[in-house]
Amino acid sequence: MVNRAQRPDRRHFLDSGRHPRRRDGAIVIGLLLLPWAAALVLTRGFRLDDGTLAILVAVSFGLASLWVMWVTYRGPKRSGALANGLSMTQIADHLAIAVGTQWSDEAAVRRLNDPYPLPVSWTAADAFLTDSWNSLVALASLGAGRPPSPPPGTWAACPDDLAGKGSELAEVLTKVPTGRLVVLGEPGAGKTMLMVRLVLDMLARRNEGGPIPILVSLASWNPAAQDLQDWLSTQLRIDHPALDGPPPAGREEPTLVAALLADGLILPILDGLDEIPAEARGPAITRINDTLRPGQQFVLTCRSKEYRDAVRPEGGVEITLRAAAAVQLCPLEADAVRHYLCDDAGGPVAMARWDPVLAMLGTEAPVGQALSTPLMVSLARAIYNPRPGELAASVPNPEELCNPDLSEREAVESRLFDAFIPAAYRQATAGRWKLRQAETWLTALAIYLEHAIGEPNFAWWQLSYEGSSESSQGFVLRIAARRNSKRTPALGARIRPIGLTLGLVAGLEAAVIVGLGLLNERWLWLLGSPPGKVSTGLAASIVAGFGFGLTITLALGVVGAPSDLTGVTSPRTVLARDRQVALLFVLIGGLAIGLFSAVVHPLPAGSASLTAIRLAPAVGFGVCVGFGLSAFKTLWPSYIFARGVLATSGLLPWSIMGFLEDAHRRGVLRQVGAVYQFRHIELQHRLANRVTSGEEMNSPPILPAEKA
């Protein structure tokens, strides 16, 4: 093997072919079709015999293959659109723009600043869950490979100094000597929204070239099979496909994301350790300890009880997340909740409706206990406060939360969960999806996440049909999810060395054939074929060489990864990229296999020569085969099949993406990079379990507007 560091020319030759421009793909398609168009014009009214067909196939695939080789050869001159001329710190600045846009949009959807963020507060967590404070200070001051210590007074004197509220978490992180923090809280305490705010606050304070806070959900991590860095790299490449491109010249890392991680320019914010299986949480902490380098910062969130059980299990092996401090989120103060609900009401009439509830805040009443977490407060304001264009009298009255029948905190919380989806869809004109349809489909989605795959991330590429099973209300279709599969959507495929080799062979073969006089009969005699006819063996070798060489080359390279790091990724854009690669397989594979079939299976003697009638079935057959082959490289075909089964069964709409986007805009779902999650995991649990347990839906009465 040649050391790529010693042979930069070879490194550029291979790397530059990874992401051809789309214009190159259009030129390739044009060269494929050009000889056939010319033949149709020049031979109008004449028949095309098998020899002419072989010539057209050779010229068509030969020209296209030679163009692909030229694109690859000229690649070192352009060396990668993104990395060309940019340093790693400048690339990080571009990525910071995309991350800021992503979470600013998500904060707007979740109404984080409407009217203002809930004032979440925290204190130091139990000391026995973490390393001692003296240990953190000693490691930060004396540890090998650590950055220089900041000016005196920067670090907190003790864990109690980490207490704070609101936007102070970004500052608190700088007070931790090691820059590593665990945020603990009860269900619904506001951990995820606090992390969204932390990302935005850190980006607002970030200096050029500084680390980028990246918020990722841990739900899809399998610590037993995946290293943290490898898993994080995969998540980043899915959410930001431009990071799959080559790094600037002189770097040894294979991708931009690997270079960013190596330079410490990614500050991971790992949300939801409690969302991975209980038996995997201890190994996950061990993986984090083993993976992170000295001086690398991170933030981890988890539910309090689940974290305690993971690090201090009764009768089990204890483990400590090294060099990390921990804080515990507190219940909301009653006065803060009163002001928030009234300020959000929008006017004195709507505000007065809250009086019975406000009187219960801060007491032991069920409604007072329930409205002590940000989750329940946000659900209550979405249900009972009118939105722009609504009359206060047309929405449910919050006084119902004081009903004596709701005698426990859990009953109030269940009522809020059940009323939230009807509230989200009460404005029927806001979208094409109606309440009854949406509730059915969201319930089916919750059951799928809860019982089929056991994680909160809905990733379209995991969807595949396996069979059906009965349930109490017919909502369950058992769908197999490739949870442990390493397959991911096509991020913008790459030209592999095998593709380059086969494409080069195909191009050289075309050059030789064209140079021999376009299959002149005199030269065919030298090749062992009888004059007047191209042998089946020769035709098969020509078409196979061009077809399969070009298919592999193009299908792995024409659709390159985007070069704009500032763009924002969504599930739909990831689906579109994967679909592009799949359709490229269908197009190129269909042409290659179809023409190959037409050449090697000539019509019986006396039949007409090749015509459109003869070519169409062959190409159609090739397209079908190409669609099947695309399933080995892309995940779009299996998604299309599963979507059809689900829609036919009435469990999800035909336009799954459109429905999910609408639910996201309404605040029912949240978007985390390329996947969707329910607004809160407890909402998913409620939807899934109230059906599978046989409990009746407890939706509020239909409003007058809905009756109309």
Secondary structure, 3 states (H helix, E strand, C coil): CCCCCCCHHHHHHHHHCCCCCHHHHHHHHHHHHHHHHHHHHHCCCCCECHHHHHHHHHHHHHHHHHHHHHHHHHHHHHCCCCCCCCCHHHHHHHHHHHHHHHHHHHHHHCCCCCCCCCCCEEEECCHHHCCCHHHHHHHHHHCCCCCCCCCCCCCCCCHHHHCEEHHHHHHHHHHCCCCEEEEEECCCCCHHHHHHHHHHHHHHHCCCCCCEEEEEEHHHCCCCCCCHHHHHHHHHHHHCHHHHCCCCCCCCCCCHHHHHHHCCCEEEEEECHHHCCHHHHHHHHHHHHHHCCCCCCEEEEEEHHHHHHHHCCCCCCCCCCCCCEEEEECCCCHHHHHHHHHHHHCCHHHHHCCHHHHCCCCCCCHHHHHCCCHHHHHHHHHHHCCCCCCCHHHCCCHHHHHCCCCCCHHHHHHHHHHHHHHHHCCCHHHCCCCHHHHHHHHHHHHHHHHHHHCCCCECHHHEEECCCCCCCCCCCCCEEECCCCCCCCCCCCCCCHHHHHHHHHHHHHHHHHHHCCCCCHHHHHHCCCCCCCCCHHHHHHHHHHHHHHHHHHHHCCCCCCCCCCCCCCCHHHHHHHHHHHHHHHHHHHHHHHHHHHHHHCCCCCCCCCECHHHHHHHHHHHHHHHHHHHHHHCCHHHHHHHHHHHHHHCCCCCCHHHHHHHHHHCCCEEEECCEEEECCHHHHHHHHHHHHCCCCCCCCCCCHHHHC
